[in-house]
């Protein structure tokens, strides 16, 4: 079984993330969406909410699994016997940072490969940060995220 991991904070998960995950699922036997508990980023949605959203979105995709992790991605990959890390690229500006991460991961474990996947053109300008900002300022985010995400964000702002 050839497995890949698509890591991120997914705060919130966007249509761009979903596109990359679905395209990756067409290439590998199994894709693990690895949601980072990275509290350094101070997520808007807690880990449980992000996990619940991803599980809901991918419940019909049998070769997509959702897990959470804390710590080094490379350790998570090794512990889950994953040989490929998928990283999405929206623009050239993403490449420099992603290239640094890939280099560090290669130094930590040279047996795990990073594969860069460009975003589909229609999602190239979507980021979780921008989605949150537009949402918090009262803008329409319905073309950027699934309805489940909008509902969860609305619940979060009520609480």
N, C-alpha and C positions, 0 to 999 in steps of 0.2 A: 504494500500500500504506500503510495507516494502522498505525503502530507505537506501542507504549507501552513504558515501562520501569518495572519494579518493583524498586527498589533496597533493599538491606539488607545486614547482615552475615550473617544467617541462621546464627547460631551457637548452637544448630543451627536448621535449618529446621523449622517446626512445622506442624501441621495447619491452624492459622490462616493462616499464610503460603500454604500450598498452596491453601486455599479461595479466598483473594483472587486468587491467580495464575490459577487455573482460571476463576473468574468474569470476570476481566479478559480472558482468552483468548477468551471468548464475545463480547466487545465489539470487539476489535481484530483486524486481520489477523495481527499478530505481537506477541508480548510477549517482551521481553528481561528475564530475571531477572538483575539486575546485582548481583553479590556484591562487596561492598566489601572491599578488602584492609586497611582501616582498622586499623592495628596499635595505635592509641591506645586502642582498646577491649580490648586484650589478649585475643583470642579463645581459647576453649577448644580448638576445632578449627582446624587450620591451613587456609589458603586452598584448598589442593589437596583436602583432605577435604570441605570445604563445597561446592566445585565438583563433585566426584565424586558427592556425595549428591544435589544438585539435578539433575544430568544423569541419574542413575539414576531419580529420581522422575518426571521429565518426559520420559523417552525415548520414550514413545508419543504425546506431544502434539506434533504437527508444527509448530504455530504458536507454540510456546514454545521459546525459545533461552536458553541460560545462558552468561553471560560474567562475567569479573571486571574490576574496575577499581580504580585507585588515583588519588587526587586528587579534583577537583571533579566532582560528579555532572553538573553542567550541561555541562562540557566533554565528558564521556562521551556525553551525550545529543546534543550538537551533532555530534560525530565520527561518531556512528552514525545521524544523520539522524532523530532521534526528537523528536516534537513534544509528547508527553504523558508526564508522570510520574505514576505511581499511588502513592498513599500510603494505607496502611491505618490505620483508626482503631478502636481497641478501646473506648475510653471518652472521655468529654468531656475528661479530663485529657490525652489524647494531642493534642487539637486545638490547644492553645496552641502547643506545640512545633512541630507539623507546619505550622501557619499561619505561624510565623516562617520555617521553612525555605522554604515556598512563596513568601513575600515576597522572601526573599533570592534565590532562583532566578529570580524574575520580574525583579528588578533586574539580575541578571547576564545574562539573556536573555529579553526580554519576548515572544519568539515561542514559548516553551515553556510549556505549561499544566500545572498540577498539578491532578489530580483526586483527591478524597478518597473512599475506599470504606470504608464501615463493615464491620466484621467481622461474620460470622454470629454470632448470639447464643451458640451453643454454644462458640464459640472466643474470646469476649470476654475471658476471664480468663487466656488462655494467652499467655505471653511466653517468649522464649528464655531469659531470665535465670531465670525461675521453673522452667522445665523443667530447666535445668542444676542448680539448687539441689536440687530434689526428687531428681534422679538421683544426685547426689553424696552425698545423705543416705540413699540406699538405697530411695527410694520408687518406686512404679510409675508410669511415664510413658507407658505403652502407649496411653492414650487421647488423648495430646497430640501424639505424633509417629509417623511410620511406623516399621515394624520395622527398616528400613535404618539409620535414625538411632540407634535403640537399640543395634544391633550396632556401629556406628561409635563411639558413646560408650563402649561396653564395651571396645573395642579401645584407645581413647585412654587409658583409665584403667589398662590393663595395661601399656602402654608407658611 
